[in-house]
């Protein structure tokens, strides 16, 4: 499955995802939680000199991923029920995760809960594009796409979810015809 995913994603990585990963992930510092690590595409971009501890989660973590990164702690966990103490991370990272999370708001509440006050969220997500023709296409193929891609939805509005959960965007942008949305956000909890 991982090799199929990597094969499918390779053109998208070269068209912008990899560039944004490099920019965002190297900003992680202190105690860091990555949600939904998948095949480990973010791991080469962490600056381990500024990271005290890196904990990486996914619903299922491959043995290959665990064995190739001994300085990282791997935990099998659902994004909507994180098994960590409140206010325990300086930074949370997720890339291309929330398209497959049924309850995005619950996932963001969990991120907010585990982030320290004024903690940082670094993210890349694919979203419903702004352009009318692309939007119509994504909505049309979404029911079939969800069935063949383990529940991945092409029509989520991640920015709206961030706003609803009171994250303050410090930096944001889109790429590949507004299909991908990325940013740096801060938790507004006291």
Residue pairs with C-beta under 8 A, 6 or more apart in sequence:
2 38
2 39
2 62
2 64
5 38
5 39
6 39
9 17
9 41
12 176
13 41
15 176
16 175
16 176
16 180
17 95
17 96
17 124
17 180
20 124
20 175
20 180
20 182
21 41
21 42
21 45
21 95
21 124
22 45
24 93
24 95
24 122
24 123
24 124
24 182
24 184
25 42
25 45
25 46
25 93
25 95
25 122
26 45
26 46
26 47
27 91
27 120
27 122
27 184
28 46
28 47
28 50
28 51
28 54
28 91
28 93
28 122
29 47
29 50
29 51
29 90
29 91
30 50
30 51
30 52
30 89
30 90
30 91
31 51
31 52
31 53
31 55
31 88
31 89
31 90
31 91
32 46
32 51
32 53
32 54
32 55
32 89
32 90
32 91
32 92
32 93
33 55
33 56
33 57
33 82
33 84
33 89
33 91
33 92
33 93
33 114
34 42
34 54
34 55
34 56
34 57
34 92
34 93
34 94
35 57
35 58
35 79
35 82
35 92
35 93
35 94
35 97
35 107
35 111
36 57
36 58
36 79
36 94
36 95
36 96
36 97
36 100
37 43
37 56
37 57
37 58
37 61
37 65
37 74
38 58
38 96
38 97
39 62
39 65
40 56
40 65
40 68
40 69
41 95
42 93
42 95
43 56
43 69
43 72
46 54
48 54
48 71
53 73
54 71
54 72
54 73
55 72
55 73
55 74
55 75
55 84
55 89
56 69
56 72
56 73
56 74
56 75
57 74
57 75
57 76
57 77
57 79
57 82
58 76
58 77
59 76
59 77
59 78
60 76
61 74
61 75
61 76
65 74
66 74
75 83
77 83
79 94
79 97
79 98
79 101
79 107
79 110
80 101
80 102
80 103
80 106
80 107
80 110
81 110
82 110
82 111
82 113
82 114
84 114
85 114
86 113
86 114
87 113
87 114
87 115
87 116
87 117
87 119
87 189
88 114
88 116
89 114
89 115
89 116
89 119
90 115
90 116
90 119
90 120
91 115
91 119
91 120
91 121
91 122
92 111
92 114
92 115
92 119
92 120
92 121
92 122
93 121
93 122
93 123
94 111
94 121
94 122
94 123
94 124
94 125
95 123
95 124
95 125
96 124
96 125
96 126
97 125
98 104
98 107
98 125
98 156
98 158
98 161
99 125
99 126
99 152
99 153
99 154
99 156
100 149
100 150
100 151
100 152
100 153
101 107
102 151
104 156
104 158
104 161
105 161
105 164
105 165
108 161
108 162
108 165
108 167
109 165
111 121
111 187
112 165
112 166
112 167
112 187
112 189
115 121
115 187
115 189
116 187
117 187
117 189
117 190
118 186
118 187
119 186
119 187
120 184
120 185
120 186
120 187
121 167
121 184
121 185
121 186
121 187
122 183
122 184
123 158
123 182
123 183
123 185
124 180
124 181
124 182
125 156
125 158
125 180
125 181
125 182
126 154
126 179
126 180
126 181
127 156
127 157
127 158
127 159
127 178
127 179
127 180
127 181
128 135
128 138
128 139
128 154
128 155
128 156
128 157
129 135
129 138
129 177
129 178
129 179
130 174
130 178
131 177
131 178
134 177
134 178
134 179
138 154
138 155
139 154
139 155
141 154
142 153
142 154
142 155
145 152
145 153
145 154
146 152
146 153
158 181
159 169
159 172
159 181
162 169
162 183
162 185
166 188
167 185
167 186
167 187
167 188
168 185
168 186
168 188
169 183
169 184
169 185
170 183
170 184
170 185
170 186
171 183
171 184
172 181
172 182
172 183
172 184
173 181
173 182
173 183
174 180
174 181
174 182
175 182
